[in-house]
Amino acid sequence: MILRIYLLAGLVFHKAVWEVLKRRQGGGPAASPEPLTWSFRTFTKLVKIGILAGILAQTVLPEILPIGGDPAPRRAIGGGLYTLGLAIAVLGRWQLGGNWSDIEAAGVLPAQRVVEAGLYRYVRHPIYVGDLLLLAGLELALNSWLVAGVLLLAPVVLRQAIKEEGMLRQTLAGYEEYCRRSKRFVPLLW
């Protein structure tokens, strides 16, 4: 029960950080190179809400698709991955500051600059890395085969990261050079 409360509190904290920083940011919408349709924005928001609602519900419901055997080692490893992922995602979001935009409004902000400090010195997408670790850790901590869903989500995240990088290379001064000095997801490797 304590683990489930911890997982739920972490998810609430994650969402609260995003909402507080988004409200402080202001600055208007991002300038997107291709107009996003209302249906894409609506669909993306609904998917995000659905995933969040499902994950929140999973923290309070009995085990869903439980993995057999002793769950204690998986819970311990999952709790560690979850904590690491939460820390990376929140720190990455904090360090990105006013240069962040929602995925459904992805584009370059009027005063955007390349962020190369903190986690961004080593990887270009610490928020994506953190969120994937957080999700994998959560599912392991909940002893659920849904952890395999993170493997299905990873290519979607990779595709989004590549798309964002292409847009930023074209529109943000210094981004191309930054890409040469940093890795996409894993420091020193990839």
C-alpha positions, 0 to 999 in steps of 0.5 A: 500500500505504501508503494502505491501511495508513493507511485500515485504521489509521484505522478501527481507531483510530476503533473503539478510541476508541468502545470505550474511551469506551464502557467509561469511560462506564458509567452504565447504559442509556439510557431509551428512550421506546419499548422496543426489541425484541431483534430490532431491537437484534440486527439493528442490531448485526449490520448495524454489524458487517457494514459494519465487516467489509466496510470492513475487508476492502475495505482489504486486498483488491484494488480492488472496482468500480474507477472508470476513469481515473487514480485518483491525484486521487481517492486524494488527495481521498479521503485528505483527506476520510477524514482530515477525517471521521475527525477530526470523528467522533472529536472529536465522540465525545470532546466528547459524552463520557458523553452518547453512547449506541449507536444500537441503545439510543438514548435519554436517559441518566439524567444526560444534558445538552445538549452545546453546546461544541466542534463541537456549537456549530455542528452537532448531529450531527458524528459522523454528518457525520464518519462519512459523510465518512470513508466517502466518503473511504475509497471514493474513496481506494480508487478504488471506485464504492462511494462511491455507497453513501454517497449511499444511506446519507445519507438513512438517517443523516438519518432517524436524526438527525431521530428522535433530535432528536424524542426529545431535544426531548421529553425533554431540557431545553434541547434545543429552544433548542439546535436553534434555535442550531445546524445539523443537519449543515453549519455556517451552512447546514443 
